Amino acid sequence: MNGARTLVDTKVLTVTLDRPARKNALTFELYRELRDLFGSLQTDETVKAVVLTGAGADFCSGGDVREIIGPLTQSSPQQLLEFTQMTGDLVKAMRACPQPIVAAIDGTCAGAGAILAMASDLRLGTERSRVAFLFVRVGLAGCDMGACTMLPRIVGLGRASELLYTGRALPGKEAHEWGFYNELCPPDALLGRAAELARAIAQGPTAAHAMTKRMLHDEWVLPLDEAIDAEARAQAACMESNDFRRAYEAFVAKRPPQFEGN
């Protein structure tokens, strides 16, 4: 990939945004490549979990000012819409892929970079990291790539409103206190801890994990009674799996279960 590196290790795919000199800023091409990569994971049965991180001391500074922001100011209305739909398709692909995504976030995590973190399933950060939804700083609304839907569900409506209206940076400790981060790590231990967590997920019942991810997504828009009925159908389907039987047999034999994802 141009601007990103991928590595598969023990069922875990590590995706590294690899433009450290530009704080891993996104280009038009990198947006498309990430969209296509996460889209391809929907049919990839070899990858069970994903780690998303940035090269060097930063996660991602958002869209590259020179390569994206400048050209957008000269684009036609149709071109602008095609761009915003394409960036939204990246988030859709991240949420639709069955593999849980663990984001390892250090340094700058801003603009579209903050969206990539937000769209991940789990987020590990550092105290020196700074998360900022900067759209207001460039005269844009906070409603970018699903932020107005997803961010309030992570940190609450009032806190999301503050971040989207002001564009202020959220320091690592505060991001953890607000629930944006699941865990804070020392910078030199961040990627290792993210890989450890992803490997633990990958060793679990991955078909069931995929169902959990899908239902967490689908149930955002369901009333409670409909959500309960949907979960009944989903869990019944999981009970048909071999992993469910394996877990029972392992319990009876007093040994750890060995899940195979089916």
N, C-alpha and C positions, 0 to 999 in steps of 0.2 A: 504493500500500500504506500501511496505517496503521502508522507506526513504521519504515518502510524505504523507500528510494528505489532505483529501477532505471534504468539507462542503457545503451543498446546503442550501441557504437562499434566499427566495423570488426570485426564478428563476435564481439566480446567484450561480455558482459553484466556490468556492474558493479552489485552489490547492496550498498547502504549501509544498515546499521542506523542509524536516524536518530532517536534519543532522547538526544542528548548530555547534556541536563540530568540524566538518570538513568543516565549511563554506558552508554547503549544497552541497558538492561535489557530482557529479553523479557517480553511479556505473553501471556496465553492466545491472543489474537487474532493476535499476531505469530508465535507458534509455528505456528499453522495456516496463516497466509499464506506463511510460508517453506516449510512442507511442500508446499503446493499449487504454489508457484512452482517449486521444484526438481522436483516431480513432472511439471509441464508441460514441462520441458526434455527429457524422454525422447522427445518427438515434435516438438521444435523443431529444424529443420534449419538455421535461420538463425544460431543461436548456436553458436560453436565452442569457446569457453572462458569461464570465469566468474571474476570477481574479487569476493571477499567482504571487506567492510571495515566499519569503524564511523565514524560522524561524530564530529568533534571529536578529543579527545586519547585516546580509549579505543576498544577493540574491542567488548567486551561484558562486562558485569558479571554475567551469568547471569539467572536468573529474578527478576523484580521482587518484592522482599520484600512490599511493600504489596499488589500486585495479584495475586500468585500464591501466595507462601508462606503469607500469612495465610489466604486462602480455603481452601487445601488442608488446613489444620488443622481446618476445619469440614466437610470433605467426607466422604461415605460411602465405604466400601471400593470399591464399584463405580465411583464417580466418580474415586477415586484411580487405579484401574487404567486407566480410560479416559484419564486425563491422561498417565500414564507410557507407555502405548502410543502415544498421539498424538505425544509428544516423540520416542519411538523411531522413529516413522514419518518424522519429519523427517530423521533420520540415514540411514534406509533410502533416502529420496528423493535425498539428496546422493550416496550411494554408487552408486545405480542410474542417475543421469543420466549420459549418455555424455560430457559435457563435463568436462575437467579443471577443478578448482576451485582457484584460488590465493587463499589467505587473507592479507590484509595486516593485521598485528597490532601495534597500539601501545597503550601504557598498560595498563589493566585488561583481563585476559582470564581470566575466572573462572567457575566453575560450568558452567552450560550454555554459556556463551561459550567456555570451554576445549574443550567437546565439539564445538562448531561448528568451531573451529580444527582439532581432531583429525580430524574427519570430512572436512576438505578434503584435496585431493591434495598440495598444496605449501603451505608456510607460510613467509612472510617476516615477520621481527620487527624490533624495535628494542631497543637496550640498556636503555631505560627501561621496557620492557614487563614485565609480571609475570603469569605463567600459574599458575593455582591451581585444583585440583579440590576445591572447598570442601564437598562433600557431608557429610563427617564433622563439619564445624563446625555443621551444623544437625541432627545426629543421624541422618544417613542413610548408607547404604552407598555405597561407591565404584562399585558396579555400576549405573551410570546411562547410558542411551542408548548402550550398547555400549562403555563405557570399559574394562571388564575384558578385553575382547577386543582392542580396537584399540590402546590405549595401550601395552601391553607390546610390540606389534609395531613401535612407533615408537621407544621409548626403552629397551626391555628390561624383563624381568619385575621385577628387583630395584628399579629406579628407579621403575617404574610403581607398585609396591607402596608405596614410600615416599611418593609423591605422594598416593596414594589413602587411605593410612592416616593421614597427618599433615595433609593439606590445606595444606601449606606452599606459599608462593609461589615460583615458579621464575623468577629474574631472566633478562633477555634473553640475556646472555652464556652463562649456564649452560644455558639452553634450546637455544641453538645448539650448544654443546659436546655436549649429550646427543642431538642429532639431532632434537629437536622442531621446530626451525627449519631450513630449508634455507639461509637466508641472513639476515644482519643488515644493516639499512639505517639511515641517518640518518632521523629522524622526518619531515623535510620531503621526503625522497626516496622514502619507503616506497611510497606509492600509485603514483607514477610507475613505480617499478621493478616493482611487481606487474602493472601494466598492460602494461609492456614484455614481461614474461615471458609473460603471457596472450596477447598479440598474436603472439608468436613461436610459441606452441603452436597458435594459431588458423591460422597460415599453413602449418602442417605437414599431414601426411596424417591428417585428423581422424577418418576412419573407422577407421584403424589405431590412433589414440590411444584411441578408444572401446573397441576390442578390448583394448588394453593395460589400460585401467582395469577392464574386466570381468574379465579373467583375474587381475589382481592381487587382486581381490575373491574370485573363485571358488576360487582355488588355496590360500587360507588353510586350507581343510579337506580338501585332497586329499593323499594320500600321493605321494611323489616320482614313482613310475612312472605313476600316474594323471595327475599334473600334466604330465608330459612328453607323454603321449598327448593330453591336452586342448590343449596348446600346439601340437602338430603339426596338429591339426584347425583350430585358430584361425589359425595362420600360413598354412596352405594356403588358407583362405578369403580371407585378405588378398591372397594371390598372384593371386587371381581379379580383383582390383580394377583399375580404370583407373589409379589413382594408382601402383600398382606398375609398370605399363607406362610411365606418364609419367616415372617416375624413371629407368627404364632408357634411354628415348629421350633424356632430358636428359643422362644420363651419356655416351652415345655422341656427342651433339652438343656436349659440353663446355660446357653451360650449366646454371644452377640449375634444379631442377625446380619446376614450378608445380602444386601439389596442388589438387584440387578436392573432395576428401572423398568420392569414390566409386570 
